[in-house]
Amino acid sequence: MKTDLKIIPGVGKSIEQDLIAIGYPSVASLRGADPEDMYNRECIRKGCAVDRCVLYVFRCAVYFAETEQPDPEKLRWWYWKNHEYHSVFSK
């Protein structure tokens, strides 16, 4: 499947496949998503506690999808270790 997910900083082939598997096939599909819910679904899908860094990448990905001119500092997945992200487009 061809997607645009890898334009998101921190998203490579593995995270791209994870996002697709939990229902996010494109950058646009991430708008309004809840990163914590995404992370919990990924843990359930994999049947184990997934590394928390995945949560930080999910926070970054949703921020990227929802922000027209993102702050470069916030495009580093590790920025999101100590910052929660609440969608401005909450579903």
N, C-alpha and C positions, 0 to 999 in steps of 0.2 A: 504494500500500500504506500503510495506516494503522499507525504504530508509536508507541512511547513514547520513542524514542531522543532526541528533542529536549528531554526533561526533564533530560538530562545537561548540566551546564555546559560550554560550548564547542562543543556539537554543534548545528549549524544544518542547513539543508536539504542542503548539499553533503556534509558529513561523514555525515549520516544516510544519504544515497544510497550513499556509499562503504562504510559499514558493512553495509548490506543486500547490496551487490554481493559482499562477501567472506564473506557467510554469517552475519551478525549482525542479525536482524530486530527484536530487542527488547533492552531492558535486561537481562532475565533471561538471554538467550543469551550475554551477555558474561561471565558468571560462569565462572571457570576458564580464560578465554582468555589467551593470551600476547601482550601488546602488540607485542613485537618481531616475532613471527611474523605478526601481523596487518599490520604495516607492510611487511614483506617481501612478503607476498601482494599488498598494494595496489600496491607498486612493479612487481611482475610484471604485475598486471592492467592497469596504465596504461602499461607498457612503458618506464618511465623512473624515475629516482630522484625520488621524491616529496619535497616539502619536509619536513624533519625535524619541523616543528611538528605535522604529522599524527601522528607517533609520540607526541608529548607529549599530544595530545588522546586518542589511543587508550589511553595509560597512565591518564589521568584517567578515561576512560570505564569501564575495567575496575575501577579503584579504586571509583568511584561504584557500580557494579553489585554489588560484593562487600562494601561497607561499610554497615552498618546506620545508623550515625551518623557520617557523614564529617566530617573536620576541614575547616572552611571554607577554610583556606589551601591544602589539597590539592585543592580543587575549581577552582583556577585552573590552566588547562592549562600555563602557563609554569612552574609549580612543578615540573613533571615533566621540565623540560629537564635538570636535574642529578640527578634521582632515578629510578633504575630501579624498576619495579614487578614483583614476583613474586607471582603469584596464590596466595592461601591455599587455593584450590580446584584446584590444578594438575591438568590432565587427563592 
